[in-house]
Amino acid sequence: MTTIEVEKMSIDQLAGAVVLFLGAVGSLLLVIWQSKCFCRVNLCYLFECERRPPNEEELNGLKDQAKKMKAKADKKQNKIINKEEDILLKENRKSVDLEVGDETLVPTPKKLQEVNLQND
């Protein structure tokens, strides 16, 4: 019979191996849990869990909840869009007021010279 010799490993290698193993087991449990079939998980008699697919009443309830959440999200999105449009309108009004408004708001060197000549 042949024997397998395992080299000594450091604590960080051991931690990596444990994390890798637990990640693989967790991924497998996640796939099983998200499946649409009846399943019962018993993990070394420490953890026991059972999942049954939803019945028609639960599915209808879930559909209604999804519709309500979507309507709420759409309402919030529309409110944000309306606020953005209001802000853009206000900014456009300000820029139009500056372009058409009083020329003394934005003095240019030519205008300053004209004002200085008039004052003399």
C-alpha positions in Angstrom: 0.0 0.0 0.0 1.3 3.5 -0.8 1.2 6.3 1.6 0.7 9.9 0.9 3.0 12.3 2.7 1.7 15.8 3.2 4.2 18.6 3.6 3.9 21.0 6.5 1.8 24.0 5.8 1.7 27.4 7.4 -1.3 28.9 9.1 -2.2 31.1 6.2 -2.2 28.1 3.8 -4.5 26.3 6.2 -6.8 29.3 6.4 -6.9 29.5 2.6 -7.8 25.8 2.4 -10.6 26.1 4.9 -12.0 29.2 3.2 -11.8 27.4 -0.2 -13.6 24.4 1.2 -16.3 26.4 3.0 -16.8 28.5 -0.2 -17.4 25.4 -2.3 -19.9 23.9 0.2 -21.7 27.3 0.5 -21.9 27.6 -3.3 -23.4 24.1 -3.5 -25.9 24.9 -0.8 -26.8 28.2 -2.6 -27.5 26.4 -5.8 -29.7 23.8 -4.1 -31.5 26.5 -2.1 -32.3 28.6 -5.1 -33.7 25.7 -7.1 -37.5 25.4 -7.5 -37.7 21.9 -6.0 -38.4 20.5 -2.6 -35.2 20.0 -0.6 -34.1 19.3 2.9 -30.6 20.1 4.1 -29.1 18.3 7.1 -25.6 19.4 7.8 -24.0 17.0 10.3 -27.1 17.2 12.5 -26.1 20.7 13.5 -28.1 22.5 10.9 -31.3 21.2 9.4 -33.4 23.2 6.9 -36.2 22.5 4.6 -37.4 24.4 1.5 -40.6 24.0 -0.3 -41.5 25.7 -3.6 -44.1 28.4 -3.2 -47.7 27.5 -3.9 -50.0 29.5 -6.1 -51.3 31.8 -3.4 -47.7 32.8 -2.3 -46.8 33.3 -6.0 -49.7 35.7 -6.5 -48.8 37.5 -3.3 -45.2 37.8 -4.5 -46.3 39.2 -7.9 -48.4 41.8 -6.1 -45.5 42.8 -3.9 -43.3 43.1 -7.0 -45.8 45.3 -8.8 -46.1 47.6 -5.7 -42.3 47.8 -5.4 -42.0 48.6 -9.1 -44.7 51.3 -8.9 -43.0 52.8 -5.9 -39.6 52.8 -7.7 -41.2 54.4 -10.8 -42.9 57.1 -8.7 -39.6 57.9 -7.0 -37.8 58.0 -10.4 -40.4 60.3 -11.9 -40.1 62.6 -8.8 -36.3 62.7 -9.4 -36.7 63.5 -13.1 -39.2 66.3 -12.3 -36.8 67.8 -9.8 -34.0 67.6 -12.4 -36.2 69.3 -15.0 -37.1 72.1 -12.5 -33.4 72.7 -11.7 -32.5 72.8 -15.4 -35.3 75.3 -16.1 -34.1 77.5 -13.3 -30.6 77.4 -14.6 -31.7 78.2 -18.1 -33.7 81.2 -16.8 -30.6 82.5 -14.9 -28.4 82.2 -18.0 -31.1 84.0 -20.2 -31.4 86.7 -17.5 -27.6 87.2 -17.6 -27.5 87.4 -21.4 -30.5 89.7 -21.8 -30.3 91.5 -18.5 -28.4 94.6 -17.4 -25.1 95.0 -19.1 -23.5 96.3 -15.9 -23.6 92.9 -14.4 -20.7 91.7 -16.5 -18.5 94.7 -17.3 -16.1 94.4 -20.1 -13.0 96.6 -20.5 -14.7 98.5 -23.4 -17.7 99.3 -21.2 -15.5 100.3 -18.3 -13.6 102.8 -20.6 -16.9 104.3 -21.8 -18.1 104.7 -18.2 -14.8 106.3 -17.2 -14.9 108.7 -20.2 -18.5 109.8 -19.3 -17.5 110.5 -15.7 -14.6 112.7 -16.8 
